[in-house]
Amino acid sequence: MKFPEPIEDRIFLVLAILCYLVFPFITEFEGTIDFKIFKNDLNDKLVTNWLANQLIAEIFIFLLTWQACGISQNRLLKSIFYAIMLDSLYTSVLAILFGYDPSVCLGVVRYSFIILAMLYAYYILHTKK
């Protein structure tokens, strides 16, 4: 399995700063869009703010775990960070498609996938040396 390479330090620093610059503006986002995307009615200010907050948080988690996965030398840690990175992508897609009210089944699938990926990382990659 090929893990992602680390992001160059200066680029990572700029991306992290950009995320922190966006966080304060998202919580006070006043605008709405006369548009519905799946179960998200972006005409509602609360839904628009929630979706924007969810997406920027998942982008930040993705960015951090990408870098952690890239710089870690331990295959177990790499695998765990990689699983969390994939979870942030999956959570972003769920937020866009189903809003903040996805079915319980999707949550079970999400958490099961992450737990299985971590168990795989431990039992196959870590203990098999």
C-alpha positions in Angstrom: 0.0 0.0 0.0 1.4 3.4 -1.0 0.7 6.1 1.5 0.6 9.8 0.7 3.8 11.8 0.7 4.1 14.7 3.2 3.1 18.1 2.1 6.1 20.5 1.7 6.5 22.4 5.0 5.8 25.9 3.7 2.7 24.8 1.8 1.4 23.0 4.8 2.0 26.1 7.0 0.1 28.3 4.5 -2.8 25.8 4.3 -3.0 25.5 8.1 -3.0 29.3 8.4 -5.7 29.6 5.7 -7.9 27.1 7.6 -7.5 29.1 10.8 -8.3 32.3 8.9 -11.5 30.8 7.6 -12.8 29.4 10.9 -13.8 32.8 12.5 -15.7 33.9 9.3 -17.6 30.7 8.9 -19.4 30.9 12.3 -20.7 34.4 11.5 -21.6 33.7 7.9 -24.7 35.8 7.2 -25.3 35.0 3.6 -27.5 32.3 2.2 -27.9 30.8 -1.2 -31.3 30.2 -2.8 -30.3 26.6 -3.6 -30.9 23.1 -2.3 -28.3 20.5 -2.5 -29.7 17.1 -1.6 -30.9 17.4 2.0 -29.2 20.8 2.7 -31.4 23.8 2.2 -28.8 26.5 1.7 -31.6 29.2 1.9 -31.6 28.5 5.7 -28.8 30.4 7.5 -28.3 27.7 10.1 -27.9 25.0 7.5 -25.5 27.1 5.5 -23.4 27.8 8.5 -23.5 24.2 9.7 -22.4 22.9 6.3 -19.6 25.4 5.9 -18.3 24.6 9.4 -18.5 20.9 8.8 -16.6 21.1 5.5 -13.9 23.4 6.8 -13.4 21.2 9.9 -13.2 18.1 7.7 -10.7 19.8 5.3 -8.6 20.7 8.4 -8.7 17.1 9.7 -7.8 15.8 6.2 -4.9 18.2 6.0 -3.5 17.3 9.4 -3.9 13.5 8.9 -2.3 13.7 5.4 0.7 15.4 6.9 0.9 13.0 9.9 0.6 10.0 7.6 3.3 11.4 5.3 5.9 12.1 8.0 5.3 9.1 10.2 7.7 6.2 9.8 5.6 3.7 11.8 3.3 1.7 9.4 0.7 1.3 12.1 0.5 5.1 12.7 0.5 5.7 9.0 -2.4 3.3 8.6 -4.4 4.9 11.4 -3.9 8.4 10.1 -4.8 7.2 6.6 -8.1 5.7 8.0 -8.9 9.0 9.7 -8.1 10.8 6.5 -10.5 8.7 4.5 -13.1 9.1 7.3 -12.9 12.9 6.9 -13.6 12.5 3.1 -16.5 10.2 3.8 -17.9 12.5 6.5 -17.7 15.5 4.0 -19.6 13.5 1.4 -22.3 12.5 4.0 -22.6 16.2 5.1 -23.2 17.3 1.5 -25.6 14.5 0.6 -27.6 14.0 3.8 -27.1 17.2 5.9 -26.9 16.8 9.6 -29.5 14.1 9.7 -28.0 11.0 8.0 -29.5 7.7 8.7 -28.2 5.5 11.6 -27.1 2.9 9.0 -24.7 5.4 7.4 -23.1 6.1 10.8 -22.7 2.4 11.5 -21.1 1.9 8.1 -18.8 4.9 8.7 -17.6 3.8 12.2 -17.4 0.1 11.2 -15.1 1.0 8.3 -12.8 3.1 10.4 -12.6 0.5 13.2 -11.9 -2.3 10.7 -9.2 -0.3 9.0 -7.5 0.3 12.3 -7.8 -3.3 13.3 -6.4 -4.3 9.9 -3.5 -1.9 10.5 -2.8 -3.4 13.9 -3.1 -7.1 13.2 -1.8 -7.2 9.6 0.7 -4.4 9.3 1.9 -4.1 12.9 2.1 -7.6 14.3 3.3 -9.1 11.0 6.9 -8.1 10.9 
